[in-house]
């Protein structure tokens, strides 16, 4: 992965907006990272749950500002779509394996379309 690549920088900008939305408990920042129709999914006790991304924003606002760190494990790009795997740590929540799908808009900006996670 070439982190100096303009495409990858654009993709990682969306991931950083997501992390910053957690740090600041900011719905507004989260909305900049995700599409309006974005979803979040997880598996709990063998049951897959999928919810609108606003559910994530609700949790972040309820949790309040916190320390958030992450490590990008993988970035895969295929044209105007991408996949990013991240290990993240939210100080008031826990640590997660996050997987994001992203799409590039006409203006060149990358937005997160979906997030699926598991608790580490």
Phi and psi in radians as a Rosetta constraint file:
Dihedral C 1 N 2 CA 2 C 2 CIRCULARHARMONIC -1.650 0.35
Dihedral N 2 CA 2 C 2 N 3 CIRCULARHARMONIC 1.798 0.35
Dihedral C 2 N 3 CA 3 C 3 CIRCULARHARMONIC -1.245 0.35
Dihedral N 3 CA 3 C 3 N 4 CIRCULARHARMONIC -0.174 0.35
Dihedral C 3 N 4 CA 4 C 4 CIRCULARHARMONIC -1.515 0.35
Dihedral N 4 CA 4 C 4 N 5 CIRCULARHARMONIC -0.155 0.35
Dihedral C 4 N 5 CA 5 C 5 CIRCULARHARMONIC -1.151 0.35
Dihedral N 5 CA 5 C 5 N 6 CIRCULARHARMONIC 2.274 0.35
Dihedral C 5 N 6 CA 6 C 6 CIRCULARHARMONIC -1.021 0.35
Dihedral N 6 CA 6 C 6 N 7 CIRCULARHARMONIC -0.682 0.35
Dihedral C 6 N 7 CA 7 C 7 CIRCULARHARMONIC -1.095 0.35
Dihedral N 7 CA 7 C 7 N 8 CIRCULARHARMONIC -0.844 0.35
Dihedral C 7 N 8 CA 8 C 8 CIRCULARHARMONIC -1.127 0.35
Dihedral N 8 CA 8 C 8 N 9 CIRCULARHARMONIC -0.685 0.35
Dihedral C 8 N 9 CA 9 C 9 CIRCULARHARMONIC -1.049 0.35
Dihedral N 9 CA 9 C 9 N 10 CIRCULARHARMONIC -0.736 0.35
Dihedral C 9 N 10 CA 10 C 10 CIRCULARHARMONIC -1.096 0.35
Dihedral N 10 CA 10 C 10 N 11 CIRCULARHARMONIC -0.717 0.35
Dihedral C 10 N 11 CA 11 C 11 CIRCULARHARMONIC -1.125 0.35
Dihedral N 11 CA 11 C 11 N 12 CIRCULARHARMONIC -0.830 0.35
Dihedral C 11 N 12 CA 12 C 12 CIRCULARHARMONIC -1.204 0.35
Dihedral N 12 CA 12 C 12 N 13 CIRCULARHARMONIC -0.398 0.35
Dihedral C 12 N 13 CA 13 C 13 CIRCULARHARMONIC -1.079 0.35
Dihedral N 13 CA 13 C 13 N 14 CIRCULARHARMONIC -0.726 0.35
Dihedral C 13 N 14 CA 14 C 14 CIRCULARHARMONIC -1.109 0.35
Dihedral N 14 CA 14 C 14 N 15 CIRCULARHARMONIC -0.696 0.35
Dihedral C 14 N 15 CA 15 C 15 CIRCULARHARMONIC -1.143 0.35
Dihedral N 15 CA 15 C 15 N 16 CIRCULARHARMONIC -0.717 0.35
Dihedral C 15 N 16 CA 16 C 16 CIRCULARHARMONIC -1.143 0.35
Dihedral N 16 CA 16 C 16 N 17 CIRCULARHARMONIC -0.670 0.35
Dihedral C 16 N 17 CA 17 C 17 CIRCULARHARMONIC -1.060 0.35
Dihedral N 17 CA 17 C 17 N 18 CIRCULARHARMONIC -0.710 0.35
Dihedral C 17 N 18 CA 18 C 18 CIRCULARHARMONIC -1.034 0.35
Dihedral N 18 CA 18 C 18 N 19 CIRCULARHARMONIC -0.859 0.35
Dihedral C 18 N 19 CA 19 C 19 CIRCULARHARMONIC -1.104 0.35
Dihedral N 19 CA 19 C 19 N 20 CIRCULARHARMONIC -0.724 0.35
Dihedral C 19 N 20 CA 20 C 20 CIRCULARHARMONIC -1.148 0.35
Dihedral N 20 CA 20 C 20 N 21 CIRCULARHARMONIC -0.583 0.35
Dihedral C 20 N 21 CA 21 C 21 CIRCULARHARMONIC -1.107 0.35
Dihedral N 21 CA 21 C 21 N 22 CIRCULARHARMONIC -0.578 0.35
Dihedral C 21 N 22 CA 22 C 22 CIRCULARHARMONIC -1.259 0.35
Dihedral N 22 CA 22 C 22 N 23 CIRCULARHARMONIC -0.745 0.35
Dihedral C 22 N 23 CA 23 C 23 CIRCULARHARMONIC -1.028 0.35
Dihedral N 23 CA 23 C 23 N 24 CIRCULARHARMONIC -0.728 0.35
Dihedral C 23 N 24 CA 24 C 24 CIRCULARHARMONIC -1.765 0.35
Dihedral N 24 CA 24 C 24 N 25 CIRCULARHARMONIC 0.060 0.35
Dihedral C 24 N 25 CA 25 C 25 CIRCULARHARMONIC 0.889 0.35
Dihedral N 25 CA 25 C 25 N 26 CIRCULARHARMONIC 0.836 0.35
Dihedral C 25 N 26 CA 26 C 26 CIRCULARHARMONIC -1.970 0.35
Dihedral N 26 CA 26 C 26 N 27 CIRCULARHARMONIC 1.910 0.35
Dihedral C 26 N 27 CA 27 C 27 CIRCULARHARMONIC -1.042 0.35
Dihedral N 27 CA 27 C 27 N 28 CIRCULARHARMONIC -0.720 0.35
Dihedral C 27 N 28 CA 28 C 28 CIRCULARHARMONIC -1.020 0.35
Dihedral N 28 CA 28 C 28 N 29 CIRCULARHARMONIC -0.783 0.35
Dihedral C 28 N 29 CA 29 C 29 CIRCULARHARMONIC -1.159 0.35
Dihedral N 29 CA 29 C 29 N 30 CIRCULARHARMONIC -0.699 0.35
Dihedral C 29 N 30 CA 30 C 30 CIRCULARHARMONIC -1.064 0.35
Dihedral N 30 CA 30 C 30 N 31 CIRCULARHARMONIC -0.696 0.35
Dihedral C 30 N 31 CA 31 C 31 CIRCULARHARMONIC -1.151 0.35
Dihedral N 31 CA 31 C 31 N 32 CIRCULARHARMONIC -0.420 0.35
Dihedral C 31 N 32 CA 32 C 32 CIRCULARHARMONIC -1.314 0.35
Dihedral N 32 CA 32 C 32 N 33 CIRCULARHARMONIC -0.476 0.35
Dihedral C 32 N 33 CA 33 C 33 CIRCULARHARMONIC -1.461 0.35
Dihedral N 33 CA 33 C 33 N 34 CIRCULARHARMONIC -0.600 0.35
Dihedral C 33 N 34 CA 34 C 34 CIRCULARHARMONIC -1.903 0.35
Dihedral N 34 CA 34 C 34 N 35 CIRCULARHARMONIC 2.708 0.35
Dihedral C 34 N 35 CA 35 C 35 CIRCULARHARMONIC -1.264 0.35
Dihedral N 35 CA 35 C 35 N 36 CIRCULARHARMONIC 2.793 0.35
Dihedral C 35 N 36 CA 36 C 36 CIRCULARHARMONIC -1.092 0.35
Dihedral N 36 CA 36 C 36 N 37 CIRCULARHARMONIC -0.528 0.35
Dihedral C 36 N 37 CA 37 C 37 CIRCULARHARMONIC -1.653 0.35
Dihedral N 37 CA 37 C 37 N 38 CIRCULARHARMONIC 0.138 0.35
Dihedral C 37 N 38 CA 38 C 38 CIRCULARHARMONIC -1.037 0.35
Dihedral N 38 CA 38 C 38 N 39 CIRCULARHARMONIC 2.708 0.35
Dihedral C 38 N 39 CA 39 C 39 CIRCULARHARMONIC -2.231 0.35
Dihedral N 39 CA 39 C 39 N 40 CIRCULARHARMONIC 2.821 0.35
Dihedral C 39 N 40 CA 40 C 40 CIRCULARHARMONIC -2.269 0.35
Dihedral N 40 CA 40 C 40 N 41 CIRCULARHARMONIC 2.405 0.35
Dihedral C 40 N 41 CA 41 C 41 CIRCULARHARMONIC -2.338 0.35
Dihedral N 41 CA 41 C 41 N 42 CIRCULARHARMONIC 2.734 0.35
Dihedral C 41 N 42 CA 42 C 42 CIRCULARHARMONIC -2.778 0.35
Dihedral N 42 CA 42 C 42 N 43 CIRCULARHARMONIC 2.908 0.35
Dihedral C 42 N 43 CA 43 C 43 CIRCULARHARMONIC -2.044 0.35
Dihedral N 43 CA 43 C 43 N 44 CIRCULARHARMONIC 2.223 0.35
Dihedral C 43 N 44 CA 44 C 44 CIRCULARHARMONIC -2.339 0.35
Dihedral N 44 CA 44 C 44 N 45 CIRCULARHARMONIC 2.118 0.35
Dihedral C 44 N 45 CA 45 C 45 CIRCULARHARMONIC 0.942 0.35
Dihedral N 45 CA 45 C 45 N 46 CIRCULARHARMONIC 0.694 0.35
Dihedral C 45 N 46 CA 46 C 46 CIRCULARHARMONIC 1.401 0.35
Dihedral N 46 CA 46 C 46 N 47 CIRCULARHARMONIC 0.041 0.35
Dihedral C 46 N 47 CA 47 C 47 CIRCULARHARMONIC -1.907 0.35
Dihedral N 47 CA 47 C 47 N 48 CIRCULARHARMONIC 2.222 0.35
Dihedral C 47 N 48 CA 48 C 48 CIRCULARHARMONIC -1.474 0.35
Dihedral N 48 CA 48 C 48 N 49 CIRCULARHARMONIC 2.264 0.35
Dihedral C 48 N 49 CA 49 C 49 CIRCULARHARMONIC -2.088 0.35
Dihedral N 49 CA 49 C 49 N 50 CIRCULARHARMONIC 2.361 0.35
Dihedral C 49 N 50 CA 50 C 50 CIRCULARHARMONIC -2.279 0.35
Dihedral N 50 CA 50 C 50 N 51 CIRCULARHARMONIC 2.264 0.35
Dihedral C 50 N 51 CA 51 C 51 CIRCULARHARMONIC -2.348 0.35
Dihedral N 51 CA 51 C 51 N 52 CIRCULARHARMONIC 2.806 0.35
Dihedral C 51 N 52 CA 52 C 52 CIRCULARHARMONIC -1.105 0.35
Dihedral N 52 CA 52 C 52 N 53 CIRCULARHARMONIC 2.643 0.35
Dihedral C 52 N 53 CA 53 C 53 CIRCULARHARMONIC -1.093 0.35
Dihedral N 53 CA 53 C 53 N 54 CIRCULARHARMONIC -0.380 0.35
Dihedral C 53 N 54 CA 54 C 54 CIRCULARHARMONIC -1.028 0.35
Dihedral N 54 CA 54 C 54 N 55 CIRCULARHARMONIC -0.436 0.35
Dihedral C 54 N 55 CA 55 C 55 CIRCULARHARMONIC -1.076 0.35
Dihedral N 55 CA 55 C 55 N 56 CIRCULARHARMONIC -0.719 0.35
Dihedral C 55 N 56 CA 56 C 56 CIRCULARHARMONIC -1.077 0.35
Dihedral N 56 CA 56 C 56 N 57 CIRCULARHARMONIC -0.807 0.35
Dihedral C 56 N 57 CA 57 C 57 CIRCULARHARMONIC -1.062 0.35
Dihedral N 57 CA 57 C 57 N 58 CIRCULARHARMONIC -0.665 0.35
Dihedral C 57 N 58 CA 58 C 58 CIRCULARHARMONIC -1.066 0.35
Dihedral N 58 CA 58 C 58 N 59 CIRCULARHARMONIC -0.783 0.35
Dihedral C 58 N 59 CA 59 C 59 CIRCULARHARMONIC -1.095 0.35
Dihedral N 59 CA 59 C 59 N 60 CIRCULARHARMONIC -0.792 0.35
Dihedral C 59 N 60 CA 60 C 60 CIRCULARHARMONIC -1.078 0.35
Dihedral N 60 CA 60 C 60 N 61 CIRCULARHARMONIC -0.730 0.35
Dihedral C 60 N 61 CA 61 C 61 CIRCULARHARMONIC -1.146 0.35
Dihedral N 61 CA 61 C 61 N 62 CIRCULARHARMONIC -0.689 0.35
Dihedral C 61 N 62 CA 62 C 62 CIRCULARHARMONIC -1.199 0.35
Dihedral N 62 CA 62 C 62 N 63 CIRCULARHARMONIC -0.608 0.35
Dihedral C 62 N 63 CA 63 C 63 CIRCULARHARMONIC -1.280 0.35
Dihedral N 63 CA 63 C 63 N 64 CIRCULARHARMONIC -0.621 0.35
Dihedral C 63 N 64 CA 64 C 64 CIRCULARHARMONIC 1.501 0.35
Dihedral N 64 CA 64 C 64 N 65 CIRCULARHARMONIC 3.096 0.35
Dihedral C 64 N 65 CA 65 C 65 CIRCULARHARMONIC -1.029 0.35
Dihedral N 65 CA 65 C 65 N 66 CIRCULARHARMONIC 2.498 0.35
Dihedral C 65 N 66 CA 66 C 66 CIRCULARHARMONIC -2.746 0.35
Dihedral N 66 CA 66 C 66 N 67 CIRCULARHARMONIC 2.916 0.35
Dihedral C 66 N 67 CA 67 C 67 CIRCULARHARMONIC -1.372 0.35
Dihedral N 67 CA 67 C 67 N 68 CIRCULARHARMONIC 2.323 0.35
Dihedral C 67 N 68 CA 68 C 68 CIRCULARHARMONIC -2.311 0.35
Dihedral N 68 CA 68 C 68 N 69 CIRCULARHARMONIC 2.261 0.35
Dihedral C 68 N 69 CA 69 C 69 CIRCULARHARMONIC -2.324 0.35
Dihedral N 69 CA 69 C 69 N 70 CIRCULARHARMONIC 2.740 0.35
Dihedral C 69 N 70 CA 70 C 70 CIRCULARHARMONIC -2.704 0.35
Dihedral N 70 CA 70 C 70 N 71 CIRCULARHARMONIC 2.746 0.35
Dihedral C 70 N 71 CA 71 C 71 CIRCULARHARMONIC -2.197 0.35
Dihedral N 71 CA 71 C 71 N 72 CIRCULARHARMONIC 2.227 0.35
Dihedral C 71 N 72 CA 72 C 72 CIRCULARHARMONIC -1.388 0.35
Dihedral N 72 CA 72 C 72 N 73 CIRCULARHARMONIC 2.070 0.35
Dihedral C 72 N 73 CA 73 C 73 CIRCULARHARMONIC -1.602 0.35
Dihedral N 73 CA 73 C 73 N 74 CIRCULARHARMONIC -0.560 0.35
Dihedral C 73 N 74 CA 74 C 74 CIRCULARHARMONIC -2.811 0.35
Dihedral N 74 CA 74 C 74 N 75 CIRCULARHARMONIC 2.457 0.35
Dihedral C 74 N 75 CA 75 C 75 CIRCULARHARMONIC -2.293 0.35
Dihedral N 75 CA 75 C 75 N 76 CIRCULARHARMONIC 2.188 0.35
Dihedral C 75 N 76 CA 76 C 76 CIRCULARHARMONIC -2.173 0.35
Dihedral N 76 CA 76 C 76 N 77 CIRCULARHARMONIC 2.250 0.35
Dihedral C 76 N 77 CA 77 C 77 CIRCULARHARMONIC -2.104 0.35
Dihedral N 77 CA 77 C 77 N 78 CIRCULARHARMONIC 2.362 0.35
Dihedral C 77 N 78 CA 78 C 78 CIRCULARHARMONIC -2.368 0.35
Dihedral N 78 CA 78 C 78 N 79 CIRCULARHARMONIC 1.639 0.35
Dihedral C 78 N 79 CA 79 C 79 CIRCULARHARMONIC 1.176 0.35
Dihedral N 79 CA 79 C 79 N 80 CIRCULARHARMONIC -2.074 0.35
Dihedral C 79 N 80 CA 80 C 80 CIRCULARHARMONIC -1.800 0.35
Dihedral N 80 CA 80 C 80 N 81 CIRCULARHARMONIC 0.368 0.35
Dihedral C 80 N 81 CA 81 C 81 CIRCULARHARMONIC -2.241 0.35
Dihedral N 81 CA 81 C 81 N 82 CIRCULARHARMONIC 2.695 0.35
Dihedral C 81 N 82 CA 82 C 82 CIRCULARHARMONIC -2.604 0.35
Dihedral N 82 CA 82 C 82 N 83 CIRCULARHARMONIC 2.805 0.35
Dihedral C 82 N 83 CA 83 C 83 CIRCULARHARMONIC -2.244 0.35
Dihedral N 83 CA 83 C 83 N 84 CIRCULARHARMONIC 2.334 0.35
Dihedral C 83 N 84 CA 84 C 84 CIRCULARHARMONIC -2.283 0.35
Dihedral N 84 CA 84 C 84 N 85 CIRCULARHARMONIC 2.282 0.35
Dihedral C 84 N 85 CA 85 C 85 CIRCULARHARMONIC -1.932 0.35
Dihedral N 85 CA 85 C 85 N 86 CIRCULARHARMONIC 2.264 0.35
Dihedral C 85 N 86 CA 86 C 86 CIRCULARHARMONIC -2.316 0.35
Dihedral N 86 CA 86 C 86 N 87 CIRCULARHARMONIC 2.481 0.35
Dihedral C 86 N 87 CA 87 C 87 CIRCULARHARMONIC -1.748 0.35
Dihedral N 87 CA 87 C 87 N 88 CIRCULARHARMONIC 2.152 0.35
Dihedral C 87 N 88 CA 88 C 88 CIRCULARHARMONIC -2.236 0.35
Dihedral N 88 CA 88 C 88 N 89 CIRCULARHARMONIC 2.695 0.35
Dihedral C 88 N 89 CA 89 C 89 CIRCULARHARMONIC -2.319 0.35
Dihedral N 89 CA 89 C 89 N 90 CIRCULARHARMONIC 2.140 0.35
Dihedral C 89 N 90 CA 90 C 90 CIRCULARHARMONIC -1.956 0.35
Dihedral N 90 CA 90 C 90 N 91 CIRCULARHARMONIC 2.052 0.35
Dihedral C 90 N 91 CA 91 C 91 CIRCULARHARMONIC -1.040 0.35
Dihedral N 91 CA 91 C 91 N 92 CIRCULARHARMONIC -0.556 0.35
Dihedral C 91 N 92 CA 92 C 92 CIRCULARHARMONIC -1.647 0.35
Dihedral N 92 CA 92 C 92 N 93 CIRCULARHARMONIC -0.145 0.35
Dihedral C 92 N 93 CA 93 C 93 CIRCULARHARMONIC -1.931 0.35
Dihedral N 93 CA 93 C 93 N 94 CIRCULARHARMONIC -1.645 0.35
Dihedral C 93 N 94 CA 94 C 94 CIRCULARHARMONIC -2.943 0.35
Dihedral N 94 CA 94 C 94 N 95 CIRCULARHARMONIC -2.865 0.35
Dihedral C 94 N 95 CA 95 C 95 CIRCULARHARMONIC -1.863 0.35
Dihedral N 95 CA 95 C 95 N 96 CIRCULARHARMONIC 2.550 0.35
Dihedral C 95 N 96 CA 96 C 96 CIRCULARHARMONIC -2.326 0.35
Dihedral N 96 CA 96 C 96 N 97 CIRCULARHARMONIC 2.693 0.35
Dihedral C 96 N 97 CA 97 C 97 CIRCULARHARMONIC -1.718 0.35
Dihedral N 97 CA 97 C 97 N 98 CIRCULARHARMONIC 1.958 0.35
Dihedral C 97 N 98 CA 98 C 98 CIRCULARHARMONIC -1.893 0.35
Dihedral N 98 CA 98 C 98 N 99 CIRCULARHARMONIC 2.413 0.35
Dihedral C 98 N 99 CA 99 C 99 CIRCULARHARMONIC -2.246 0.35
Dihedral N 99 CA 99 C 99 N 100 CIRCULARHARMONIC 2.216 0.35
Dihedral C 99 N 100 CA 100 C 100 CIRCULARHARMONIC -2.087 0.35
Dihedral N 100 CA 100 C 100 N 101 CIRCULARHARMONIC 2.464 0.35
Dihedral C 100 N 101 CA 101 C 101 CIRCULARHARMONIC -1.909 0.35
Dihedral N 101 CA 101 C 101 N 102 CIRCULARHARMONIC 2.462 0.35
Dihedral C 101 N 102 CA 102 C 102 CIRCULARHARMONIC -2.295 0.35
Dihedral N 102 CA 102 C 102 N 103 CIRCULARHARMONIC 2.762 0.35
Dihedral C 102 N 103 CA 103 C 103 CIRCULARHARMONIC -2.378 0.35
Dihedral N 103 CA 103 C 103 N 104 CIRCULARHARMONIC 2.581 0.35
Dihedral C 103 N 104 CA 104 C 104 CIRCULARHARMONIC -1.640 0.35
Dihedral N 104 CA 104 C 104 N 105 CIRCULARHARMONIC 2.252 0.35
Dihedral C 104 N 105 CA 105 C 105 CIRCULARHARMONIC -1.407 0.35
Dihedral N 105 CA 105 C 105 N 106 CIRCULARHARMONIC 2.971 0.35
Dihedral C 105 N 106 CA 106 C 106 CIRCULARHARMONIC -1.001 0.35
Dihedral N 106 CA 106 C 106 N 107 CIRCULARHARMONIC -0.582 0.35
Dihedral C 106 N 107 CA 107 C 107 CIRCULARHARMONIC -1.381 0.35
Dihedral N 107 CA 107 C 107 N 108 CIRCULARHARMONIC 0.032 0.35
Dihedral C 107 N 108 CA 108 C 108 CIRCULARHARMONIC 1.621 0.35
Dihedral N 108 CA 108 C 108 N 109 CIRCULARHARMONIC -0.191 0.35
Dihedral C 108 N 109 CA 109 C 109 CIRCULARHARMONIC -1.333 0.35
Dihedral N 109 CA 109 C 109 N 110 CIRCULARHARMONIC 2.434 0.35
Dihedral C 109 N 110 CA 110 C 110 CIRCULARHARMONIC -1.648 0.35
Dihedral N 110 CA 110 C 110 N 111 CIRCULARHARMONIC 2.393 0.35
Dihedral C 110 N 111 CA 111 C 111 CIRCULARHARMONIC -2.249 0.35
Dihedral N 111 CA 111 C 111 N 112 CIRCULARHARMONIC 2.553 0.35
Dihedral C 111 N 112 CA 112 C 112 CIRCULARHARMONIC -1.389 0.35
Dihedral N 112 CA 112 C 112 N 113 CIRCULARHARMONIC 2.241 0.35
Dihedral C 112 N 113 CA 113 C 113 CIRCULARHARMONIC -1.671 0.35
Dihedral N 113 CA 113 C 113 N 114 CIRCULARHARMONIC -0.638 0.35
Dihedral C 113 N 114 CA 114 C 114 CIRCULARHARMONIC -2.653 0.35
Dihedral N 114 CA 114 C 114 N 115 CIRCULARHARMONIC 2.679 0.35
Dihedral C 114 N 115 CA 115 C 115 CIRCULARHARMONIC -2.332 0.35
Dihedral N 115 CA 115 C 115 N 116 CIRCULARHARMONIC 2.285 0.35
Dihedral C 115 N 116 CA 116 C 116 CIRCULARHARMONIC -2.219 0.35
Dihedral N 116 CA 116 C 116 N 117 CIRCULARHARMONIC 2.472 0.35
Dihedral C 116 N 117 CA 117 C 117 CIRCULARHARMONIC -2.457 0.35
Dihedral N 117 CA 117 C 117 N 118 CIRCULARHARMONIC 2.835 0.35
Dihedral C 117 N 118 CA 118 C 118 CIRCULARHARMONIC -2.365 0.35
Dihedral N 118 CA 118 C 118 N 119 CIRCULARHARMONIC 2.638 0.35
Dihedral C 118 N 119 CA 119 C 119 CIRCULARHARMONIC -1.424 0.35
Dihedral N 119 CA 119 C 119 N 120 CIRCULARHARMONIC 2.350 0.35
